[in-house]
Amino acid sequence: MEEKIRKQLLVGGMVQGVGFRWFARQCAESCHLTGWVANLDDGRVELEVQGLDGDVNRFVGMILRGHGFIRVMEYEERKLPVVSGELDFQIKD
C-alpha cells in the first residue's frame, strides 16, 4: 500500500506571469493532491504537494514538462512531514 508523502518544490525558469500557479493547481487536482503554490520574490515558484507517492511523482513529471509558455529550467525538491487536515490545493498570492 502506498504511503502519503509531502514534498516542497522550488522551480525556476519561465514560471511567473505565464499561468504556472493555475497550471500547477490543475495538475495537483488531476493527481488528487493537496498543498499550495506561491510566487517568490526572486522569480521562482514554491510548491508544497501532498498525496500518495505515485501521484506526487506523476505531478512532478507534469510540471517539469510544462505547458504553453511555461518552462521549468531549475528544480529542487525536499521531503517534508505530512500535514493532517489539509483538504485541497491552494494558490497563494
N, C-alpha and C positions, 0 to 999 in steps of 0.2 A: 504494500500500500504506500502511495506517495505521501510525503510529508509536506506540510505548508512551510514555505520559506519566505524571507523578506530580503530584498536587495536594494541598496542605494546605487543609482546610476548617475554618472556625470557625463554629459555628452557635449561636444563642441563641433563647430563647423557651421553650416547653413541651418541653424536651428532656432533662430529668433526672427520674428517678422515673416515667417513662411508657413504658419499654421501648425508648427510642431506640437504644441501643447494639446491642441484639439485632435491631431493625428494620434498622439500618444494615448489620449483618453479613449478614442475609438478602438485602438489596438488592445488596450487594457480591458475594455468591456468585452470585446470579442474573445479574449483569453480568460475571462471570468476572474480578473484580478482586482484587488483593492489597492489604494495608495493615493499618491498625488504627484503633480508635476508643477514646477515653477521655474521661471526665468531667473538667472543670476545676473548680477551687475557686470560681471566680466564677459558676458556674451554667451556663456554656456547655459545649459538647462540641467536642473537637478530633478531626479525622479526617485520615488520610493515605490516599489511594487511588491505585492504580497499575494501568494496563492500557491497552488501545487507546483512543485519543481518543474515538471514538464511544461506547464502553462507559462511560467515565468521565462523559461528558456525560449519558448516559441515567441513570446512578446519581444524579448531582446533581439531575436533574429529579424522580426518585423521592423523594429525601429532602426536597426543597423542598415537594413536595405533602403530605408527612406521611402519618399513618395513625392512626386512632383518636384518642387524646388528644394525639398528637404534633403540635406546631405550631411550625414554624420561622419566627421573626419577624426574626431577624438572620442575615446570611450574609456571610462573607468568604472569598475563596479566593486562593491564590497558587500558581504553579508551582514545583515542586521538581525536583532532579535525580532521575533514575530510579535505583532501588536494585536491585542484582542479588542473586539468590539468595533472594528473598522468595517463599514458597510458598503462603501463604493469607492470610486476613483475620482478625485477632485482636481480641478485646475486652480492653482493658487495664483493670485495677482502679484 
